[in-house]
Amino acid sequence: MKDMDSSDPLEQQPPRSPAEWTTFSIALLIVAVIVGLVIYQWLTQKNQPPVISINRSSEIREAPGQFYVPFEIENTGGETAESVQVIAELRIDGEVEESGEQQIDFLASGEKEEGAFVFSRDPRKGELVVRVGSYKLP
């Protein structure tokens, strides 16, 4: 005698409704697009070295006896850069009067960081050069 409460593994399930198929198709498409984008990003960005650029982001700020020179640094390349050395030199009448150095520990692809150099002389009265000195790969 067969128990009425037990289910037969060979018993067929009702066919899926159009709404279920539509939902399944949309979810499958979303997952495929995400996987495709991750693979594309990995293949195209992996072998490109870091490309680091510096912009002086805003006006020089003056406080009693000090001049703050803000900057923004960005890695637009593919790989991560470590120990990025940023150098600023203030030249007045062709001679380096003041210089400063900062180190950014970690700058991933597409990442931006902000900082500022502090000078005791007014950078507007000379030539100010802010540049990347070096970096290393992880």
The first five atom37 places (N, CA, C, CB, O) and aatype in JSON, in Angstrom:
{
  "aatype": [12, 11, 3, 12, 3, 15, 15, 3, 14, 10, 6, 5, 5, 14, 14, 1, 15, 14, 0, 6, 17, 16, 16, 13, 15, 9, 0, 10, 10, 9, 19, 0, 19, 9, 19, 7, 10, 19, 9, 18, 5, 17, 10, 16, 5, 11, 2, 5, 14, 14, 19, 9, 15, 9, 2, 1, 15, 15, 6, 9, 1, 6, 0, 14, 7, 5, 13, 18, 19, 14, 13, 6, 9, 6, 2, 16, 7, 7, 6, 16, 0, 6, 15, 19, 5, 19, 9, 0, 6, 10, 1, 9, 3, 7, 6, 19, 6, 6, 15, 7, 6, 5, 5, 9, 3, 13, 10, 0, 15, 7, 6, 11, 6, 6, 7, 0, 13, 19, 13, 15, 1, 3, 14, 1, 11, 7, 6, 10, 19, 19, 1, 19, 7, 15, 18, 11, 10, 14],
  "atom_mask": [
    [1, 1, 1, 1, 1],
    [1, 1, 1, 1, 1],
    [1, 1, 1, 1, 1],
    [1, 1, 1, 1, 1],
    [1, 1, 1, 1, 1],
    [1, 1, 1, 1, 1],
    [1, 1, 1, 1, 1],
    [1, 1, 1, 1, 1],
    [1, 1, 1, 1, 1],
    [1, 1, 1, 1, 1],
    [1, 1, 1, 1, 1],
    [1, 1, 1, 1, 1],
    [1, 1, 1, 1, 1],
    [1, 1, 1, 1, 1],
    [1, 1, 1, 1, 1],
    [1, 1, 1, 1, 1],
    [1, 1, 1, 1, 1],
    [1, 1, 1, 1, 1],
    [1, 1, 1, 1, 1],
    [1, 1, 1, 1, 1],
    [1, 1, 1, 1, 1],
    [1, 1, 1, 1, 1],
    [1, 1, 1, 1, 1],
    [1, 1, 1, 1, 1],
    [1, 1, 1, 1, 1],
    [1, 1, 1, 1, 1],
    [1, 1, 1, 1, 1],
    [1, 1, 1, 1, 1],
    [1, 1, 1, 1, 1],
    [1, 1, 1, 1, 1],
    [1, 1, 1, 1, 1],
    [1, 1, 1, 1, 1],
    [1, 1, 1, 1, 1],
    [1, 1, 1, 1, 1],
    [1, 1, 1, 1, 1],
    [1, 1, 1, 0, 1],
    [1, 1, 1, 1, 1],
    [1, 1, 1, 1, 1],
    [1, 1, 1, 1, 1],
    [1, 1, 1, 1, 1],
    [1, 1, 1, 1, 1],
    [1, 1, 1, 1, 1],
    [1, 1, 1, 1, 1],
    [1, 1, 1, 1, 1],
    [1, 1, 1, 1, 1],
    [1, 1, 1, 1, 1],
    [1, 1, 1, 1, 1],
    [1, 1, 1, 1, 1],
    [1, 1, 1, 1, 1],
    [1, 1, 1, 1, 1],
    [1, 1, 1, 1, 1],
    [1, 1, 1, 1, 1],
    [1, 1, 1, 1, 1],
    [1, 1, 1, 1, 1],
    [1, 1, 1, 1, 1],
    [1, 1, 1, 1, 1],
    [1, 1, 1, 1, 1],
    [1, 1, 1, 1, 1],
    [1, 1, 1, 1, 1],
    [1, 1, 1, 1, 1],
    [1, 1, 1, 1, 1],
    [1, 1, 1, 1, 1],
    [1, 1, 1, 1, 1],
    [1, 1, 1, 1, 1],
    [1, 1, 1, 0, 1],
    [1, 1, 1, 1, 1],
    [1, 1, 1, 1, 1],
    [1, 1, 1, 1, 1],
    [1, 1, 1, 1, 1],
    [1, 1, 1, 1, 1],
    [1, 1, 1, 1, 1],
    [1, 1, 1, 1, 1],
    [1, 1, 1, 1, 1],
    [1, 1, 1, 1, 1],
    [1, 1, 1, 1, 1],
    [1, 1, 1, 1, 1],
    [1, 1, 1, 0, 1],
    [1, 1, 1, 0, 1],
    [1, 1, 1, 1, 1],
    [1, 1, 1, 1, 1],
    [1, 1, 1, 1, 1],
    [1, 1, 1, 1, 1],
    [1, 1, 1, 1, 1],
    [1, 1, 1, 1, 1],
    [1, 1, 1, 1, 1],
    [1, 1, 1, 1, 1],
    [1, 1, 1, 1, 1],
    [1, 1, 1, 1, 1],
    [1, 1, 1, 1, 1],
    [1, 1, 1, 1, 1],
    [1, 1, 1, 1, 1],
    [1, 1, 1, 1, 1],
    [1, 1, 1, 1, 1],
    [1, 1, 1, 0, 1],
    [1, 1, 1, 1, 1],
    [1, 1, 1, 1, 1],
    [1, 1, 1, 1, 1],
    [1, 1, 1, 1, 1],
    [1, 1, 1, 1, 1],
    [1, 1, 1, 0, 1],
    [1, 1, 1, 1, 1],
    [1, 1, 1, 1, 1],
    [1, 1, 1, 1, 1],
    [1, 1, 1, 1, 1],
    [1, 1, 1, 1, 1],
    [1, 1, 1, 1, 1],
    [1, 1, 1, 1, 1],
    [1, 1, 1, 1, 1],
    [1, 1, 1, 1, 1],
    [1, 1, 1, 0, 1],
    [1, 1, 1, 1, 1],
    [1, 1, 1, 1, 1],
    [1, 1, 1, 1, 1],
    [1, 1, 1, 1, 1],
    [1, 1, 1, 0, 1],
    [1, 1, 1, 1, 1],
    [1, 1, 1, 1, 1],
    [1, 1, 1, 1, 1],
    [1, 1, 1, 1, 1],
    [1, 1, 1, 1, 1],
    [1, 1, 1, 1, 1],
    [1, 1, 1, 1, 1],
    [1, 1, 1, 1, 1],
    [1, 1, 1, 1, 1],
    [1, 1, 1, 1, 1],
    [1, 1, 1, 0, 1],
    [1, 1, 1, 1, 1],
    [1, 1, 1, 1, 1],
    [1, 1, 1, 1, 1],
    [1, 1, 1, 1, 1],
    [1, 1, 1, 1, 1],
    [1, 1, 1, 1, 1],
    [1, 1, 1, 0, 1],
    [1, 1, 1, 1, 1],
    [1, 1, 1, 1, 1],
    [1, 1, 1, 1, 1],
    [1, 1, 1, 1, 1],
    [1, 1, 1, 1, 1]
  ],
  "atom_positions": [
    [[0.83, -1.16, 0.0], [0.0, 0.0, 0.0], [0.89, 1.24, 0.0], [-0.95, -0.01, 1.2], [1.89, 1.31, 0.72]],
    [[0.51, 2.22, -0.81], [1.33, 3.4, -1.0], [0.84, 4.51, -0.06], [1.29, 3.86, -2.48], [-0.36, 4.75, 0.08]],
    [[1.82, 5.17, 0.58], [1.49, 6.27, 1.49], [1.15, 7.51, 0.68], [2.67, 6.56, 2.45], [1.88, 7.86, -0.24]],
    [[0.07, 8.18, 0.99], [-0.4, 9.34, 0.23], [0.45, 10.58, 0.48], [-1.84, 9.62, 0.58], [0.48, 11.49, -0.35]],
    [[1.14, 10.64, 1.63], [1.92, 11.83, 1.96], [3.3, 11.82, 1.34], [2.04, 11.96, 3.45], [3.93, 12.88, 1.25]],
    [[3.8, 10.7, 0.9], [5.15, 10.65, 0.35], [5.11, 11.11, -1.1], [5.76, 9.22, 0.46], [4.14, 10.87, -1.81]],
    [[6.17, 11.77, -1.51], [6.21, 12.26, -2.89], [7.08, 11.33, -3.72], [6.75, 13.7, -2.96], [8.09, 10.83, -3.25]],
    [[6.67, 11.12, -4.92], [7.37, 10.24, -5.84], [8.42, 11.09, -6.59], [6.38, 9.54, -6.84], [8.06, 12.11, -7.18]],
    [[9.71, 10.68, -6.56], [10.73, 11.47, -7.22], [10.51, 11.53, -8.73], [12.1, 10.92, -6.92], [11.03, 12.44, -9.38]],
    [[9.79, 10.62, -9.29], [9.54, 10.63, -10.72], [8.32, 11.45, -11.09], [9.38, 9.23, -11.22], [8.02, 11.65, -12.27]],
    [[7.63, 11.93, -10.05], [6.44, 12.73, -10.29], [6.86, 14.04, -10.96], [5.67, 12.99, -8.97], [7.8, 14.68, -10.5]],
    [[6.19, 14.44, -12.0], [6.58, 15.62, -12.74], [6.03, 16.88, -12.08], [6.11, 15.53, -14.19], [4.91, 16.93, -11.56]],
    [[6.91, 17.94, -12.14], [6.48, 19.23, -11.6], [5.7, 19.94, -12.69], [7.7, 20.08, -11.12], [5.87, 19.67, -13.88]],
    [[4.86, 20.85, -12.29], [4.11, 21.61, -13.3], [5.08, 22.45, -14.13], [3.03, 22.52, -12.64], [6.13, 22.85, -13.61]],
    [[4.79, 22.74, -15.37], [5.69, 23.53, -16.21], [5.83, 24.95, -15.65], [5.18, 23.58, -17.67], [4.93, 25.47, -14.99]],
    [[6.98, 25.55, -15.94], [7.24, 26.91, -15.44], [6.37, 27.91, -16.19], [8.75, 27.28, -15.6], [6.08, 27.75, -17.38]],
    [[5.96, 28.93, -15.46], [5.11, 29.97, -16.06], [5.98, 30.95, -16.85], [4.28, 30.72, -14.97], [7.19, 31.01, -16.63]],
    [[5.39, 31.71, -17.75], [6.16, 32.72, -18.48], [6.82, 33.74, -17.56], [5.24, 33.44, -19.47], [7.91, 34.22, -17.86]],
    [[6.2, 34.08, -16.45], [6.8, 35.02, -15.49], [8.07, 34.45, -14.88], [5.79, 35.37, -14.38], [9.05, 35.17, -14.7]],
    [[8.06, 33.14, -14.57], [9.26, 32.51, -14.02], [10.38, 32.5, -15.05], [8.95, 31.07, -13.56], [11.53, 32.79, -14.71]],
    [[10.06, 32.17, -16.29], [11.08, 32.16, -17.34], [11.63, 33.56, -17.59], [10.49, 31.58, -18.65], [12.83, 33.72, -17.82]],
    [[10.8, 34.56, -17.54], [11.25, 35.94, -17.73], [12.18, 36.37, -16.6], [10.04, 36.89, -17.81], [13.24, 36.94, -16.84]],
    [[11.8, 36.08, -15.38], [12.63, 36.42, -14.22], [13.97, 35.69, -14.28], [11.89, 36.08, -12.92], [15.01, 36.3, -14.04]],
    [[13.94, 34.43, -14.59], [15.16, 33.64, -14.7], [16.07, 34.21, -15.8], [14.82, 32.17, -14.99], [17.28, 34.31, -15.6]],
    [[15.5, 34.57, -16.93], [16.29, 35.11, -18.05], [16.94, 36.43, -17.68], [15.41, 35.3, -19.28], [18.11, 36.66, -18.0]],
    [[16.21, 37.29, -17.02], [16.76, 38.59, -16.61], [17.89, 38.4, -15.6], [15.65, 39.47, -16.0], [18.93, 39.04, -15.71]],
    [[17.69, 37.53, -14.62], [18.73, 37.27, -13.62], [19.98, 36.68, -14.28], [18.21, 36.32, -12.52], [21.1, 37.06, -13.95]],
    [[19.78, 35.76, -15.19], [20.9, 35.14, -15.9], [21.66, 36.18, -16.73], [20.41, 34.0, -16.8], [22.89, 36.15, -16.78]],
    [[20.95, 37.08, -17.36], [21.57, 38.14, -18.15], [22.39, 39.08, -17.26], [20.51, 38.92, -18.92], [23.5, 39.45, -17.63]],
    [[21.87, 39.46, -16.11], [22.58, 40.33, -15.19], [23.87, 39.68, -14.72], [21.69, 40.69, -13.98], [24.92, 40.32, -14.71]],
    [[23.81, 38.42, -14.34], [25.01, 37.7, -13.88], [26.03, 37.6, -15.02], [24.65, 36.28, -13.38], [27.23, 37.79, -14.79]],
    [[25.58, 37.31, -16.24], [26.49, 37.2, -17.38], [27.17, 38.54, -17.67], [25.73, 36.71, -18.63], [28.36, 38.56, -17.98]],
    [[26.43, 39.64, -17.58], [27.02, 40.96, -17.81], [28.07, 41.28, -16.75], [25.93, 42.04, -17.82], [29.14, 41.78, -17.09]],
    [[27.79, 41.0, -15.5], [28.75, 41.27, -14.42], [30.01, 40.44, -14.61], [28.12, 40.97, -13.04], [31.12, 40.97, -14.5]],
    [[29.86, 39.16, -14.88], [31.03, 38.3, -15.1], [31.82, 38.79, -16.31], [30.59, 36.82, -15.3], [33.05, 38.82, -16.28]],
    [[31.14, 39.17, -17.37], [31.81, 39.68, -18.56], [32.59, 40.95, -18.29], [0.0, 0.0, 0.0], [33.71, 41.1, -18.77]],
    [[32.01, 41.88, -17.53], [32.71, 43.12, -17.2], [33.93, 42.88, -16.32], [31.77, 44.06, -16.5], [34.96, 43.51, -16.52]],
    [[33.81, 41.98, -15.37], [34.96, 41.65, -14.52], [36.09, 41.06, -15.35], [34.55, 40.67, -13.39], [37.25, 41.43, -15.18]],
    [[35.77, 40.15, -16.24], [36.8, 39.53, -17.1], [37.4, 40.58, -18.03], [36.19, 38.36, -17.94], [38.62, 40.61, -18.2]],
    [[36.58, 41.44, -18.62], [37.09, 42.49, -19.5], [38.04, 43.41, -18.74], [35.92, 43.3, -20.1], [39.13, 43.72, -19.23]],
    [[37.65, 43.85, -17.56], [38.5, 44.73, -16.74], [39.81, 44.04, -16.41], [37.76, 45.15, -15.45], [40.87, 44.65, -16.49]],
    [[39.74, 42.8, -16.05], [40.94, 42.05, -15.67], [41.88, 41.9, -16.86], [40.55, 40.66, -15.13], [43.1, 42.05, -16.7]],
    [[41.34, 41.63, -18.03], [42.19, 41.43, -19.21], [42.78, 42.74, -19.73], [41.38, 40.77, -20.32], [43.93, 42.75, -20.17]],
    [[42.04, 43.82, -19.68], [42.53, 45.06, -20.27], [43.38, 45.9, -19.32], [41.38, 45.88, -20.74], [44.25, 46.63, -19.79]],
    [[43.16, 45.83, -18.05], [43.87, 46.68, -17.11], [45.07, 46.0, -16.45], [42.93, 47.15, -16.06], [45.91, 46.7, -15.88]],
    [[45.16, 44.72, -16.49], [46.15, 43.98, -15.72], [47.59, 44.35, -16.06], [45.96, 42.51, -15.95], [48.4, 44.51, -15.15]],
    [[47.91, 44.5, -17.33], [49.31, 44.66, -17.73], [49.74, 46.09, -17.93], [49.55, 43.91, -18.98], [50.87, 46.33, -18.35]],
    [[48.9, 47.05, -17.64], [49.28, 48.44, -17.8], [49.94, 48.95, -16.53], [48.05, 49.31, -18.16], [49.43, 48.72, -15.43]],
    [[51.07, 49.64, -16.66], [51.75, 50.18, -15.47], [50.97, 51.36, -14.89], [53.19, 50.61, -15.82], [50.07, 51.89, -15.54]],
    [[51.31, 51.76, -13.67], [50.66, 52.93, -13.09], [50.97, 54.18, -13.92], [51.12, 53.14, -11.63], [52.08, 54.34, -14.44]],
    [[50.0, 55.05, -14.05], [50.18, 56.36, -14.67], [49.71, 57.37, -13.62], [49.37, 56.5, -16.04], [48.52, 57.47, -13.33]],
    [[50.66, 58.1, -13.07], [50.36, 58.96, -11.93], [50.43, 60.43, -12.35], [51.35, 58.69, -10.76], [51.41, 60.87, -12.95]],
    [[49.38, 61.16, -12.04], [49.34, 62.58, -12.37], [49.03, 63.39, -11.12], [48.29, 62.86, -13.47], [48.34, 62.93, -10.21]],
    [[49.57, 64.61, -11.12], [49.36, 65.51, -9.98], [48.73, 66.79, -10.49], [50.69, 65.81, -9.23], [49.15, 67.34, -11.51]],
    [[47.74, 67.27, -9.76], [47.11, 68.56, -10.05], [47.09, 69.37, -8.77], [45.67, 68.38, -10.62], [46.75, 68.87, -7.69]],
    [[47.45, 70.64, -8.9], [47.25, 71.54, -7.76], [45.78, 71.88, -7.78], [48.16, 72.83, -7.84], [45.3, 72.56, -8.69]],
    [[45.05, 71.42, -6.76], [43.6, 71.41, -6.81], [42.91, 72.73, -6.49], [43.11, 70.39, -5.88], [41.79, 72.96, -6.95]],
    [[43.53, 73.59, -5.72], [42.85, 74.84, -5.38], [43.87, 75.92, -5.04], [41.87, 74.62, -4.2], [45.08, 75.74, -5.18]],
    [[43.35, 77.03, -4.6], [44.18, 78.18, -4.28], [45.09, 77.93, -3.07], [43.31, 79.4, -4.02], [44.8, 77.1, -2.21]],
    [[46.17, 78.65, -3.06], [47.1, 78.59, -1.93], [46.42, 79.28, -0.74], [48.48, 79.27, -2.27], [45.89, 80.38, -0.86]],
    [[46.46, 78.6, 0.39], [45.84, 79.13, 1.61], [46.94, 79.7, 2.51], [45.01, 78.03, 2.37], [47.98, 79.06, 2.71]],
    [[46.71, 80.88, 3.03], [47.72, 81.53, 3.85], [47.26, 81.58, 5.3], [48.01, 82.95, 3.34], [46.13, 81.97, 5.6]],
    [[48.15, 81.17, 6.2], [47.94, 81.28, 7.64], [49.14, 82.05, 8.17], [47.78, 79.85, 8.35], [50.13, 82.21, 7.45]],
    [[49.08, 82.53, 9.39], [50.21, 83.33, 9.89], [51.55, 82.59, 9.74], [49.98, 83.68, 11.36], [51.81, 81.6, 10.42]],
    [[52.38, 83.11, 8.83], [53.72, 82.57, 8.64], [53.8, 81.29, 7.83], [0.0, 0.0, 0.0], [54.88, 80.74, 7.67]],
    [[52.68, 80.81, 7.3], [52.69, 79.57, 6.54], [51.79, 79.67, 5.32], [52.25, 78.39, 7.42], [50.77, 80.36, 5.32]],
    [[52.21, 78.96, 4.26], [51.44, 78.92, 3.02], [51.17, 77.46, 2.68], [52.2, 79.64, 1.86], [52.09, 76.66, 2.55]],
    [[49.89, 77.13, 2.55], [49.47, 75.76, 2.28], [49.14, 75.61, 0.8], [48.23, 75.38, 3.17], [48.3, 76.33, 0.25]],
    [[49.82, 74.66, 0.15], [49.63, 74.4, -1.27], [48.96, 73.03, -1.42], [50.99, 74.45, -2.05], [49.64, 72.01, -1.32]],
    [[47.64, 72.99, -1.65], [46.96, 71.7, -1.79], [47.22, 71.08, -3.16], [45.44, 71.88, -1.58], [47.46, 71.77, -4.15]],
    [[47.18, 69.74, -3.19], [47.35, 69.02, -4.45], [46.49, 67.77, -4.42], [48.83, 68.66, -4.7], [46.05, 67.31, -3.37]],
    [[46.26, 67.23, -5.61], [45.53, 65.97, -5.77], [46.37, 65.07, -6.67], [44.09, 66.2, -6.37], [46.86, 65.51, -7.7]],
    [[46.52, 63.82, -6.27], [47.28, 62.85, -7.05], [46.35, 61.71, -7.44], [48.51, 62.32, -6.23], [45.51, 61.29, -6.65]],
    [[46.5, 61.22, -8.69], [45.6, 60.18, -9.2], [46.41, 59.16, -10.0], [44.47, 60.79, -10.07], [47.33, 59.52, -10.74]],
    [[46.03, 57.9, -9.84], [46.62, 56.81, -10.63], [45.61, 56.43, -11.7], [46.99, 55.58, -9.72], [44.59, 55.81, -11.4]],
    [[45.89, 56.78, -12.95], [44.99, 56.46, -14.05], [45.46, 55.22, -14.82], [44.87, 57.65, -15.01], [44.86, 54.86, -15.83]],
    [[46.51, 54.59, -14.35], [47.03, 53.38, -15.0], [46.32, 52.14, -14.52], [0.0, 0.0, 0.0], [45.29, 52.21, -13.85]],
    [[46.88, 50.99, -14.87], [46.25, 49.72, -14.56], [46.67, 49.1, -13.25], [0.0, 0.0, 0.0], [45.84, 48.55, -12.53]],
    [[47.95, 49.19, -12.91], [48.46, 48.54, -11.7], [48.49, 49.49, -10.52], [49.85, 47.97, -11.95], [48.44, 50.71, -10.68]],
    [[48.58, 48.92, -9.35], [48.68, 49.69, -8.11], [50.12, 50.18, -7.93], [48.24, 48.84, -6.9], [51.07, 49.47, -8.27]],
    [[50.26, 51.38, -7.4], [51.57, 51.93, -7.07], [51.7, 52.02, -5.56], [51.78, 53.33, -7.74], [50.75, 52.4, -4.87]],
    [[52.86, 51.66, -5.06], [53.14, 51.77, -3.63], [54.25, 52.78, -3.41], [53.53, 50.39, -3.02], [55.05, 53.05, -4.31]],
    [[54.3, 53.34, -2.23], [55.35, 54.28, -1.83], [55.56, 55.37, -2.87], [56.66, 53.54, -1.59], [56.68, 55.61, -3.32]],
    [[54.47, 56.03, -3.24], [54.54, 57.1, -4.24], [55.13, 58.34, -3.57], [53.13, 57.4, -4.85], [54.58, 58.86, -2.6]],
    [[56.25, 58.8, -4.1], [56.95, 59.95, -3.55], [56.54, 61.2, -4.31], [58.5, 59.75, -3.61], [56.7, 61.27, -5.53]],
    [[56.02, 62.19, -3.6], [55.61, 63.47, -4.18], [56.57, 64.53, -3.68], [54.12, 63.82, -3.82], [56.82, 64.65, -2.48]],
    [[57.11, 65.32, -4.62], [58.12, 66.33, -4.28], [57.61, 67.7, -4.72], [59.49, 66.0, -4.95], [57.04, 67.84, -5.81]],
    [[57.82, 68.71, -3.87], [57.5, 70.09, -4.21], [58.75, 70.93, -3.99], [56.29, 70.63, -3.36], [59.42, 70.81, -2.97]],
    [[59.06, 71.78, -4.97], [60.2, 72.67, -4.86], [59.76, 74.09, -5.16], [61.34, 72.23, -5.82], [59.09, 74.34, -6.16]],
    [[60.15, 75.01, -4.3], [59.87, 76.42, -4.49], [61.18, 77.09, -4.9], [59.28, 77.07, -3.2], [62.13, 77.15, -4.13]],
    [[61.19, 77.6, -6.14], [62.38, 78.27, -6.67], [62.1, 79.77, -6.75], [62.76, 77.7, -8.08], [61.1, 80.22, -7.31]],
    [[63.02, 80.51, -6.17], [62.95, 81.97, -6.24], [64.27, 82.44, -6.84], [62.69, 82.62, -4.82], [65.35, 82.1, -6.34]],
    [[64.18, 83.22, -7.89], [65.35, 83.69, -8.64], [66.22, 82.52, -9.11], [66.18, 84.65, -7.79], [67.45, 82.62, -9.08]],
    [[65.59, 81.41, -9.53], [66.3, 80.28, -10.1], [66.92, 79.33, -9.09], [0.0, 0.0, 0.0], [67.5, 78.31, -9.49]],
    [[66.83, 79.62, -7.81], [67.41, 78.74, -6.78], [66.31, 78.13, -5.92], [68.41, 79.53, -5.9], [65.3, 78.77, -5.64]],
    [[66.53, 76.88, -5.52], [65.56, 76.19, -4.66], [65.67, 76.78, -3.25], [65.81, 74.64, -4.65], [66.67, 76.6, -2.56]],
    [[64.6, 77.47, -2.85], [64.58, 78.09, -1.52], [63.98, 77.15, -0.48], [63.78, 79.41, -1.57], [64.43, 77.09, 0.67]],
    [[62.94, 76.41, -0.9], [62.3, 75.46, 0.01], [61.87, 74.25, -0.8], [61.07, 76.1, 0.74], [61.58, 74.34, -1.99]],
    [[61.84, 73.1, -0.12], [61.32, 71.89, -0.77], [60.59, 71.06, 0.27], [62.48, 71.06, -1.43], [60.82, 71.19, 1.48]],
    [[59.72, 70.21, -0.22], [58.97, 69.32, 0.66], [58.79, 67.98, -0.03], [0.0, 0.0, 0.0], [58.86, 67.88, -1.25]],
    [[58.55, 66.98, 0.76], [58.39, 65.62, 0.23], [57.31, 64.91, 1.02], [59.72, 64.83, 0.26], [57.25, 65.01, 2.25]],
    [[56.47, 64.18, 0.3], [55.44, 63.35, 0.94], [55.47, 61.98, 0.31], [54.03, 64.0, 0.81], [55.93, 61.8, -0.82]],
    [[54.98, 61.02, 1.05], [54.9, 59.66, 0.53], [53.48, 59.13, 0.7], [55.92, 58.74, 1.23], [52.93, 59.12, 1.8]],
    [[52.9, 58.7, -0.43], [51.58, 58.06, -0.43], [51.84, 56.57, -0.39], [50.7, 58.48, -1.69], [52.47, 56.03, -1.29]],
    [[51.35, 55.89, 0.65], [51.66, 54.47, 0.83], [51.09, 53.58, -0.27], [51.12, 54.01, 2.16], [51.74, 52.62, -0.69]],
    [[49.89, 53.9, -0.74], [49.17, 52.97, -1.61], [48.26, 53.77, -2.52], [48.35, 51.92, -0.79], [47.47, 54.58, -2.05]],
    [[48.38, 53.56, -3.85], [47.54, 54.27, -4.8], [47.08, 53.28, -5.86], [48.3, 55.47, -5.45], [47.81, 52.98, -6.81]],
    [[45.86, 52.76, -5.69], [45.3, 51.76, -6.61], [44.87, 52.43, -7.91], [44.1, 51.03, -5.96], [44.79, 53.65, -8.0]],
    [[44.61, 51.62, -8.9], [44.15, 52.11, -10.2], [42.84, 52.88, -10.03], [43.97, 50.95, -11.2], [41.89, 52.37, -9.45]],
    [[42.81, 54.11, -10.55], [41.6, 54.93, -10.45], [41.45, 55.67, -9.13], [0.0, 0.0, 0.0], [40.49, 56.42, -8.95]],
    [[42.37, 55.48, -8.22], [42.26, 56.1, -6.9], [42.86, 57.5, -6.89], [42.95, 55.23, -5.84], [43.84, 57.77, -7.58]],
    [[42.25, 58.39, -6.1], [42.74, 59.76, -5.92], [43.05, 59.98, -4.45], [41.69, 60.79, -6.43], [42.36, 59.46, -3.57]],
    [[44.07, 60.75, -4.19], [44.42, 61.17, -2.83], [44.66, 62.67, -2.85], [45.67, 60.39, -2.3], [45.03, 63.23, -3.87]],
    [[44.46, 63.3, -1.72], [44.7, 64.73, -1.59], [45.7, 64.98, -0.48], [43.39, 65.49, -1.32], [45.8, 64.2, 0.47]],
    [[46.44, 66.07, -0.6], [47.41, 66.45, 0.41], [47.75, 67.92, 0.24], [0.0, 0.0, 0.0], [47.16, 68.61, -0.58]],
    [[48.71, 68.39, 1.03], [49.14, 69.78, 0.94], [50.59, 69.88, 1.38], [48.24, 70.7, 1.79], [51.04, 69.16, 2.27]],
    [[51.32, 70.79, 0.74], [52.66, 71.14, 1.17], [52.58, 72.45, 1.92], [53.64, 71.24, -0.04], [51.75, 73.31, 1.61]],
    [[53.45, 72.62, 2.92], [53.45, 73.82, 3.73], [54.81, 74.51, 3.55], [53.18, 73.48, 5.24], [55.86, 73.91, 3.76]],
    [[54.77, 75.78, 3.16], [55.97, 76.57, 2.94], [55.97, 77.78, 3.86], [56.09, 77.01, 1.47], [54.91, 78.28, 4.24]],
    [[57.16, 78.26, 4.22], [57.25, 79.47, 5.04], [57.35, 80.72, 4.15], [58.46, 79.39, 5.98], [57.11, 81.83, 4.61]],
    [[57.72, 80.53, 2.87], [57.75, 81.64, 1.91], [56.54, 81.54, 0.99], [59.08, 81.62, 1.09], [55.99, 80.46, 0.79]],
    [[56.14, 82.66, 0.44], [54.97, 82.72, -0.43], [55.3, 82.07, -1.78], [54.5, 84.19, -0.62], [56.13, 82.6, -2.51]],
    [[54.67, 80.95, -2.13], [54.95, 80.29, -3.4], [54.53, 81.11, -4.62], [54.26, 78.96, -3.44], [54.99, 80.84, -5.73]],
    [[53.66, 82.08, -4.43], [53.23, 82.92, -5.55], [54.32, 83.88, -6.01], [51.99, 83.71, -5.16], [54.22, 84.47, -7.08]],
    [[55.37, 84.04, -5.2], [56.46, 84.95, -5.53], [57.63, 84.21, -6.18], [56.94, 85.67, -4.28], [58.72, 84.77, -6.33]],
    [[57.41, 82.99, -6.56], [58.46, 82.21, -7.22], [57.83, 81.16, -8.12], [0.0, 0.0, 0.0], [56.65, 81.23, -8.46]],
    [[58.64, 80.19, -8.49], [58.17, 79.09, -9.34], [58.01, 77.85, -8.45], [59.17, 78.8, -10.52], [58.95, 77.41, -7.8]],
    [[56.8, 77.31, -8.44], [56.51, 76.13, -7.63], [56.34, 74.92, -8.54], [55.24, 76.34, -6.75], [55.51, 74.93, -9.45]],
    [[57.13, 73.89, -8.3], [57.06, 72.65, -9.08], [56.65, 71.53, -8.15], [58.43, 72.32, -9.78], [57.33, 71.25, -7.16]],
    [[55.51, 70.88, -8.45], [55.03, 69.72, -7.69], [55.04, 68.55, -8.66], [53.58, 69.96, -7.07], [54.41, 68.61, -9.72]],
    [[55.76, 67.48, -8.3], [55.91, 66.35, -9.22], [56.03, 65.04, -8.46], [57.14, 66.55, -10.11], [56.24, 65.01, -7.25]],
    [[55.87, 63.94, -9.21], [56.08, 62.6, -8.65], [57.57, 62.29, -8.77], [55.2, 61.52, -9.4], [58.16, 62.44, -9.85]],
    [[58.17, 61.86, -7.67], [59.59, 61.52, -7.69], [59.82, 60.06, -8.01], [0.0, 0.0, 0.0], [60.74, 59.73, -8.75]],
    [[59.0, 59.18, -7.45], [59.18, 57.75, -7.68], [57.98, 56.99, -7.12], [60.49, 57.25, -7.03], [57.14, 57.54, -6.41]],
    [[57.93, 55.69, -7.45], [56.97, 54.75, -6.89], [57.53, 53.37, -7.06], [55.56, 54.88, -7.56], [58.51, 53.17, -7.78]],
    [[56.92, 52.39, -6.38], [57.3, 51.0, -6.59], [56.07, 50.17, -6.8], [58.12, 50.47, -5.4], [54.96, 50.54, -6.4]],
    [[56.26, 49.04, -7.45], [55.15, 48.12, -7.69], [55.04, 47.14, -6.54], [55.34, 47.36, -9.04], [56.05, 46.75, -5.95]],
    [[53.81, 46.73, -6.21], [53.65, 45.8, -5.08], [54.19, 44.41, -5.4], [52.18, 45.69, -4.69], [54.13, 43.52, -4.56]]
  ]
}
